[in-house]
Amino acid sequence: MTTESPFSLAGKVAVVTGGSSGIGAASVRLLAAAGARVVVGYNKGADRAAALIAELPGSGHQAMYLPLEDSAQIRKVAAAVKDGFGRADILVNSAGFTRMVAHSDLEALDDDLIDAVDVDGDGRAELLFHEVSDTGSAFVVYRVIGNQLYPLFQGSLGE
């Protein structure tokens, strides 16, 4: 996988929920390759998060237990990010899970499964971001496509 970045995130702090595997881990790798210090948020992947941090370029990356169904723990992480990094510039909300559903049984994709998978449907990750971001800061929302990060839009908090 190519991790060269067309833009620099040097000096930025990124928080990635669900950062220990899948799309979250790919986001972590790309953000670190672009120069950001990355907080790898995990729920059940402590060992994966530690292994991922060991392979990242740069320094100052940290793994944090970040289950999005636990608002008290999210507040603890917000405080730890603020204390350890001073702020968060980037939030990648990639936490979630699923279960196998046979193609022949798509009716199994019921509301209970969809609600369970959408662990952040009420904006808990955004709560973390607002608690540790400077209200005057600019933001950019990125999309991961393949092995590249693409800015989707940017602005200022409160816009």
One Martini backbone bead per residue (centre of mass of N, CA, C, O) as a GRO file, in nm:
protein
  159
    1MET     BB    1   0.095   0.036   0.024
    2THR     BB    2   0.049   0.364  -0.036
    3THR     BB    3   0.148   0.660   0.186
    4GLU     BB    4   0.166   0.893   0.022
    5SER     BB    5   0.130   1.248   0.051
    6PRO     BB    6  -0.003   1.555  -0.087
    7PHE     BB    7  -0.004   1.631   0.222
    8SER     BB    8   0.031   1.806   0.530
    9LEU     BB    9   0.013   1.711   0.903
   10ALA     BB   10   0.202   1.868   1.050
   11GLY     BB   11   0.111   1.924   1.391
   12LYS     BB   12  -0.119   1.730   1.400
   13VAL     BB   13  -0.423   1.594   1.553
   14ALA     BB   14  -0.548   1.259   1.560
   15VAL     BB   15  -0.869   1.093   1.586
   16VAL     BB   16  -0.942   0.733   1.590
   17THR     BB   17  -1.204   0.552   1.562
   18GLY     BB   18  -1.148   0.233   1.514
   19GLY     BB   19  -0.808   0.217   1.478
   20SER     BB   20  -0.720  -0.112   1.492
   21SER     BB   21  -0.900  -0.154   1.222
   22GLY     BB   22  -0.936  -0.135   0.908
   23ILE     BB   23  -1.021   0.173   0.820
   24GLY     BB   24  -0.895   0.295   1.071
   25ALA     BB   25  -0.604   0.187   1.025
   26ALA     BB   26  -0.569   0.318   0.749
   27SER     BB   27  -0.600   0.605   0.856
   28VAL     BB   28  -0.366   0.605   1.051
   29ARG     BB   29  -0.143   0.557   0.841
   30LEU     BB   30  -0.200   0.811   0.669
   31LEU     BB   31  -0.173   1.027   0.889
   32ALA     BB   32   0.117   0.956   0.974
   33ALA     BB   33   0.243   0.989   0.687
   34ALA     BB   34   0.150   1.307   0.694
   35GLY     BB   35   0.242   1.385   1.023
   36ALA     BB   36   0.059   1.293   1.233
   37ARG     BB   37  -0.070   1.264   1.540
   38VAL     BB   38  -0.205   0.955   1.681
   39VAL     BB   39  -0.517   0.842   1.799
   40VAL     BB   40  -0.594   0.509   1.892
   41GLY     BB   41  -0.904   0.396   1.890
   42TYR     BB   42  -1.048   0.145   2.112
   43ASN     BB   43  -1.212  -0.149   2.235
   44LYS     BB   44  -1.083  -0.469   2.162
   45GLY     BB   45  -0.779  -0.364   2.027
   46ALA     BB   46  -0.509  -0.331   2.197
   47ASP     BB   47  -0.297  -0.503   2.045
   48ARG     BB   48  -0.343  -0.376   1.766
   49ALA     BB   49  -0.277  -0.086   1.848
   50ALA     BB   50   0.014  -0.136   1.941
   51ALA     BB   51   0.117  -0.254   1.672
   52LEU     BB   52   0.051  -0.010   1.498
   53ILE     BB   53   0.225   0.202   1.642
   54ALA     BB   54   0.500   0.049   1.590
   55GLU     BB   55   0.470   0.106   1.255
   56LEU     BB   56   0.477   0.404   1.270
   57PRO     BB   57   0.548   0.699   1.174
   58GLY     BB   58   0.692   0.868   1.393
   59SER     BB   59   0.563   1.043   1.684
   60GLY     BB   60   0.318   1.045   1.954
   61HIS     BB   61   0.157   0.804   1.962
   62GLN     BB   62  -0.174   0.672   2.076
   63ALA     BB   63  -0.353   0.458   2.281
   64MET     BB   64  -0.721   0.436   2.332
   65TYR     BB   65  -0.990   0.372   2.517
   66LEU     BB   66  -1.294   0.383   2.283
   67PRO     BB   67  -1.607   0.343   2.368
   68LEU     BB   68  -1.902   0.475   2.223
   69GLU     BB   69  -2.108   0.364   2.461
   70ASP     BB   70  -1.912   0.547   2.667
   71SER     BB   71  -1.927   0.859   2.787
   72ALA     BB   72  -1.722   0.861   3.020
   73GLN     BB   73  -1.479   0.759   2.850
   74ILE     BB   74  -1.483   0.984   2.645
   75ARG     BB   75  -1.414   1.205   2.851
   76LYS     BB   76  -1.141   1.085   2.931
   77VAL     BB   77  -1.017   1.105   2.650
   78ALA     BB   78  -1.051   1.405   2.613
   79ALA     BB   79  -0.867   1.478   2.850
   80ALA     BB   80  -0.614   1.325   2.748
   81VAL     BB   81  -0.585   1.480   2.484
   82LYS     BB   82  -0.560   1.760   2.607
   83ASP     BB   83  -0.317   1.696   2.794
   84GLY     BB   84  -0.122   1.552   2.569
   85PHE     BB   85  -0.194   1.763   2.298
   86GLY     BB   86  -0.419   2.018   2.346
   87ARG     BB   87  -0.567   1.873   2.094
   88ALA     BB   88  -0.792   1.839   1.806
   89ASP     BB   89  -0.800   1.837   1.443
   90ILE     BB   90  -0.888   1.529   1.394
   91LEU     BB   91  -1.171   1.323   1.292
   92VAL     BB   92  -1.218   0.964   1.284
   93ASN     BB   93  -1.520   0.784   1.233
   94SER     BB   94  -1.475   0.411   1.260
   95ALA     BB   95  -1.673   0.288   1.441
   96GLY     BB   96  -1.765  -0.064   1.447
   97PHE     BB   97  -1.994  -0.332   1.349
   98THR     BB   98  -2.069  -0.678   1.267
   99ARG     BB   99  -2.244  -0.933   1.088
  100MET     BB  100  -2.318  -1.208   0.937
  101VAL     BB  101  -2.491  -1.204   0.614
  102ALA     BB  102  -2.666  -1.359   0.403
  103HIS     BB  103  -2.761  -1.303   0.083
  104SER     BB  104  -3.027  -1.486   0.124
  105ASP     BB  105  -3.071  -1.292   0.417
  106LEU     BB  106  -3.141  -0.964   0.413
  107GLU     BB  107  -3.360  -0.952   0.643
  108ALA     BB  108  -3.137  -0.949   0.877
  109LEU     BB  109  -3.130  -0.635   0.819
  110ASP     BB  110  -3.217  -0.495   1.082
  111ASP     BB  111  -3.263  -0.246   1.308
  112ASP     BB  112  -3.091  -0.373   1.533
  113LEU     BB  113  -2.831  -0.398   1.371
  114ILE     BB  114  -2.803  -0.107   1.276
  115ASP     BB  115  -2.800   0.019   1.562
  116ALA     BB  116  -2.552  -0.143   1.666
  117VAL     BB  117  -2.347  -0.045   1.449
  118ASP     BB  118  -2.439   0.256   1.530
  119VAL     BB  119  -2.262   0.365   1.794
  120ASP     BB  120  -2.262   0.691   1.679
  121GLY     BB  121  -2.557   0.815   1.624
  122ASP     BB  122  -2.529   1.049   1.873
  123GLY     BB  123  -2.228   1.190   1.865
  124ARG     BB  124  -1.983   1.107   2.055
  125ALA     BB  125  -1.733   1.185   1.886
  126GLU     BB  126  -1.807   1.484   1.868
  127LEU     BB  127  -1.779   1.536   2.164
  128LEU     BB  128  -1.480   1.493   2.176
  129PHE     BB  129  -1.397   1.706   1.968
  130HIS     BB  130  -1.523   1.958   2.114
  131GLU     BB  131  -1.352   1.922   2.382
  132VAL     BB  132  -1.050   1.938   2.205
  133SER     BB  133  -1.123   2.189   2.045
  134ASP     BB  134  -1.088   2.481   1.885
  135THR     BB  135  -1.340   2.705   1.812
  136GLY     BB  136  -1.140   2.859   1.586
  137SER     BB  137  -1.095   2.625   1.410
  138ALA     BB  138  -1.021   2.450   1.152
  139PHE     BB  139  -1.167   2.217   0.911
  140VAL     BB  140  -1.140   1.875   0.785
  141VAL     BB  141  -1.298   1.643   0.577
  142TYR     BB  142  -1.239   1.300   0.526
  143ARG     BB  143  -1.175   1.049   0.277
  144VAL     BB  144  -1.148   0.704   0.226
  145ILE     BB  145  -0.983   0.582  -0.076
  146GLY     BB  146  -0.838   0.322  -0.046
  147ASN     BB  147  -0.505   0.481  -0.015
  148GLN     BB  148  -0.661   0.763   0.027
  149LEU     BB  149  -0.688   1.103   0.111
  150TYR     BB  150  -0.986   1.317   0.103
  151PRO     BB  151  -1.105   1.617   0.083
  152LEU     BB  152  -1.436   1.743   0.126
  153PHE     BB  153  -1.432   1.970   0.362
  154GLN     BB  154  -1.428   2.312   0.491
  155GLY     BB  155  -1.385   2.511   0.800
  156SER     BB  156  -1.560   2.630   1.083
  157LEU     BB  157  -1.652   2.633   1.378
  158GLY     BB  158  -1.998   2.732   1.356
  159GLU     BB  159  -2.089   2.719   1.040
   0.00000   0.00000   0.00000
